[in-house]
Amino acid sequence: MSSSIVLNDSVYWVTFHSGYDFGYLLKVLTCRRLNKLAQLLEVERIGICHQAGSDSLLTSLTFRKLIENFFSGSLEKYAGIL
């Protein structure tokens, strides 16, 4: 990612309900929606788009796939780090 906002050590992030904040930031920085990210990671949606259960499951499965593919299956060493 080439954004100076993300890679700048002098930028500090302060959030409340940070899951929503960072989810939105990820969407903005990658110019991708959840469906496209899931598709790129070969995660299959179960159910209808924009239904709470289906969207929640897709979010969870996509997050798990990101952990497997990019974080060696564990997030512990990245805890507290953006």
KOLLO-181265 format. One line per field, with one value per residue: residue number from 1; residue in one letter; x, y, z of N, C-alpha, C in turn. Coordinates in nm, 2 decimals. Example, Ala and Ser with C-alpha at 12.3 -4.5 7.8 and 13.67 -1.06 7.14 Angstrom:
BEGIN
pos	c(1; 2)
code	c(A; S)
neast	c(1.32; 1.28)
nnorth	c(-0.57; -0.22)
nup	c(0.78; 0.71)
caeast	c(1.23; 1.37)
canorth	c(-0.45; -0.11)
caup	c(0.78; 0.71)
ceast	c(1.32; 1.29)
cnorth	c(-0.33; 0.00)
cup	c(0.78; 0.79)
This chain:
BEGIN
pos	c(1; 2; 3; 4; 5; 6; 7; 8; 9; 10; 11; 12; 13; 14; 15; 16; 17; 18; 19; 20; 21; 22; 23; 24; 25; 26; 27; 28; 29; 30; 31; 32; 33; 34; 35; 36; 37; 38; 39; 40; 41; 42; 43; 44; 45; 46; 47; 48; 49; 50; 51; 52; 53; 54; 55; 56; 57; 58; 59; 60; 61; 62; 63; 64; 65; 66; 67; 68; 69; 70; 71; 72; 73; 74; 75; 76; 77; 78; 79; 80; 81; 82)
code	c(M; S; S; S; I; V; L; N; D; S; V; Y; W; V; T; F; H; S; G; Y; D; F; G; Y; L; L; K; V; L; T; C; R; R; L; N; K; L; A; Q; L; L; E; V; E; R; I; G; I; C; H; Q; A; G; S; D; S; L; L; T; S; L; T; F; R; K; L; I; E; N; F; F; S; G; S; L; E; K; Y; A; G; I; L)
neast	c(0.08; 0.07; 0.00; 0.06; -0.07; -0.12; 0.13; 0.29; 0.49; 0.45; 0.18; -0.10; -0.36; -0.68; -0.96; -1.30; -1.50; -1.34; -1.34; -1.53; -1.43; -1.17; -1.24; -1.38; -1.18; -1.00; -1.16; -1.17; -0.90; -0.83; -1.01; -1.21; -1.50; -1.66; -1.77; -1.61; -1.35; -1.39; -1.44; -1.19; -1.03; -1.14; -1.36; -1.67; -1.99; -2.27; -2.61; -2.82; -2.70; -2.66; -2.81; -2.83; -2.73; -2.60; -2.41; -2.26; -2.15; -2.00; -1.82; -1.68; -1.57; -1.41; -1.23; -1.11; -0.98; -0.80; -0.64; -0.53; -0.39; -0.22; -0.12; 0.01; -0.17; -0.21; -0.28; -0.16; 0.10; 0.06; -0.11; -0.25; -0.12; -0.14)
nnorth	c(-0.12; 0.21; 0.45; 0.74; 0.80; 0.56; 0.44; 0.62; 0.68; 0.89; 0.93; 0.88; 0.66; 0.70; 0.56; 0.47; 0.19; 0.05; -0.16; -0.10; 0.14; 0.07; -0.13; 0.03; 0.20; 0.01; -0.06; 0.19; 0.23; 0.01; 0.03; -0.15; -0.36; -0.57; -0.81; -0.83; -0.86; -1.10; -1.26; -1.25; -1.38; -1.63; -1.70; -1.83; -1.69; -1.75; -1.75; -1.45; -1.14; -0.85; -0.93; -0.97; -1.21; -1.35; -1.15; -1.12; -1.37; -1.40; -1.19; -1.29; -1.53; -1.43; -1.28; -1.48; -1.61; -1.42; -1.41; -1.67; -1.66; -1.44; -1.39; -1.61; -1.78; -1.69; -1.41; -1.31; -1.20; -0.96; -0.81; -0.52; -0.36; -0.17)
nup	c(0.00; -0.09; 0.04; 0.22; 0.45; 0.58; 0.60; 0.74; 1.01; 1.19; 1.21; 1.42; 1.53; 1.65; 1.78; 1.81; 1.85; 1.67; 1.48; 1.28; 1.18; 1.08; 0.90; 0.71; 0.64; 0.51; 0.30; 0.16; 0.10; -0.06; -0.26; -0.29; -0.25; 0.00; -0.13; -0.36; -0.25; -0.12; -0.33; -0.47; -0.29; -0.31; -0.16; -0.08; -0.09; 0.12; 0.09; 0.05; -0.07; 0.12; 0.34; 0.68; 0.82; 0.61; 0.52; 0.75; 0.79; 0.55; 0.59; 0.82; 0.72; 0.51; 0.66; 0.80; 0.59; 0.50; 0.73; 0.71; 0.46; 0.47; 0.72; 0.83; 0.96; 1.22; 1.43; 1.66; 1.69; 1.57; 1.72; 1.84; 1.65; 1.36)
caeast	c(0.00; 0.15; -0.06; 0.14; -0.14; -0.10; 0.27; 0.36; 0.51; 0.40; 0.03; -0.16; -0.50; -0.76; -1.09; -1.41; -1.56; -1.24; -1.36; -1.60; -1.34; -1.07; -1.31; -1.41; -1.05; -0.96; -1.24; -1.13; -0.76; -0.82; -1.11; -1.29; -1.61; -1.65; -1.79; -1.50; -1.24; -1.42; -1.42; -1.05; -0.98; -1.21; -1.45; -1.80; -2.11; -2.39; -2.72; -2.84; -2.63; -2.72; -2.89; -2.74; -2.66; -2.51; -2.30; -2.18; -2.08; -1.90; -1.71; -1.60; -1.50; -1.31; -1.13; -1.03; -0.90; -0.69; -0.54; -0.46; -0.31; -0.13; -0.07; 0.05; -0.27; -0.22; -0.27; -0.11; 0.22; 0.02; -0.21; -0.22; -0.05; -0.22)
canorth	c(0.00; 0.33; 0.56; 0.80; 0.80; 0.43; 0.40; 0.73; 0.66; 1.00; 0.93; 0.80; 0.63; 0.70; 0.51; 0.41; 0.09; 0.05; -0.25; -0.03; 0.24; 0.00; -0.19; 0.13; 0.24; -0.09; -0.05; 0.31; 0.22; -0.09; 0.05; -0.28; -0.40; -0.71; -0.91; -0.84; -0.91; -1.24; -1.33; -1.26; -1.48; -1.75; -1.73; -1.84; -1.64; -1.84; -1.67; -1.34; -1.02; -0.75; -0.99; -0.96; -1.33; -1.37; -1.06; -1.15; -1.50; -1.37; -1.11; -1.38; -1.63; -1.36; -1.24; -1.60; -1.64; -1.32; -1.46; -1.79; -1.63; -1.33; -1.38; -1.74; -1.85; -1.63; -1.27; -1.28; -1.11; -0.83; -0.75; -0.38; -0.30; -0.16)
caup	c(0.00; -0.10; 0.11; 0.32; 0.57; 0.64; 0.62; 0.81; 1.15; 1.28; 1.22; 1.52; 1.50; 1.77; 1.73; 1.90; 1.76; 1.56; 1.37; 1.17; 1.13; 1.00; 0.79; 0.61; 0.59; 0.42; 0.17; 0.09; 0.05; -0.16; -0.36; -0.31; -0.16; 0.06; -0.23; -0.45; -0.18; -0.10; -0.46; -0.50; -0.20; -0.34; -0.05; -0.13; -0.02; 0.14; 0.12; -0.03; -0.04; 0.20; 0.45; 0.80; 0.84; 0.49; 0.52; 0.87; 0.76; 0.45; 0.66; 0.90; 0.63; 0.44; 0.76; 0.83; 0.47; 0.51; 0.83; 0.66; 0.35; 0.48; 0.85; 0.87; 1.04; 1.35; 1.44; 1.79; 1.69; 1.51; 1.81; 1.87; 1.54; 1.23)
ceast	c(0.09; 0.10; 0.03; 0.06; -0.12; 0.04; 0.36; 0.37; 0.46; 0.25; -0.02; -0.31; -0.57; -0.90; -1.18; -1.48; -1.47; -1.27; -1.43; -1.51; -1.23; -1.12; -1.34; -1.28; -0.99; -1.03; -1.20; -0.99; -0.75; -0.92; -1.19; -1.40; -1.59; -1.67; -1.67; -1.38; -1.26; -1.40; -1.27; -0.98; -1.05; -1.29; -1.59; -1.91; -2.21; -2.50; -2.72; -2.76; -2.72; -2.83; -2.79; -2.66; -2.56; -2.39; -2.21; -2.09; -1.97; -1.79; -1.62; -1.52; -1.39; -1.20; -1.04; -0.94; -0.78; -0.59; -0.46; -0.35; -0.20; -0.06; -0.03; -0.04; -0.29; -0.20; -0.20; 0.01; 0.18; -0.08; -0.17; -0.14; -0.14; -0.12)
cnorth	c(0.12; 0.45; 0.61; 0.81; 0.67; 0.40; 0.51; 0.70; 0.77; 1.02; 0.83; 0.78; 0.63; 0.66; 0.47; 0.32; 0.07; -0.05; -0.19; 0.07; 0.17; -0.07; -0.09; 0.18; 0.14; -0.08; 0.07; 0.29; 0.12; -0.07; -0.07; -0.29; -0.54; -0.82; -0.93; -0.90; -1.06; -1.32; -1.35; -1.36; -1.62; -1.80; -1.72; -1.78; -1.74; -1.75; -1.55; -1.22; -0.92; -0.80; -1.01; -1.09; -1.36; -1.28; -1.08; -1.27; -1.47; -1.28; -1.20; -1.47; -1.56; -1.32; -1.36; -1.64; -1.54; -1.37; -1.58; -1.75; -1.53; -1.32; -1.51; -1.81; -1.79; -1.48; -1.22; -1.18; -0.97; -0.76; -0.61; -0.30; -0.29; -0.19)
cup	c(0.00; -0.03; 0.22; 0.45; 0.65; 0.68; 0.69; 0.96; 1.24; 1.28; 1.32; 1.50; 1.64; 1.72; 1.85; 1.81; 1.64; 1.45; 1.25; 1.10; 1.04; 0.88; 0.68; 0.55; 0.48; 0.29; 0.09; 0.02; -0.06; -0.28; -0.39; -0.21; -0.10; -0.04; -0.32; -0.38; -0.15; -0.22; -0.50; -0.41; -0.21; -0.22; -0.10; -0.04; 0.00; 0.17; 0.02; 0.02; 0.03; 0.30; 0.56; 0.82; 0.73; 0.49; 0.63; 0.84; 0.66; 0.51; 0.74; 0.82; 0.56; 0.54; 0.79; 0.71; 0.47; 0.61; 0.78; 0.55; 0.37; 0.62; 0.91; 0.97; 1.18; 1.35; 1.57; 1.78; 1.63; 1.60; 1.85; 1.77; 1.42; 1.12)
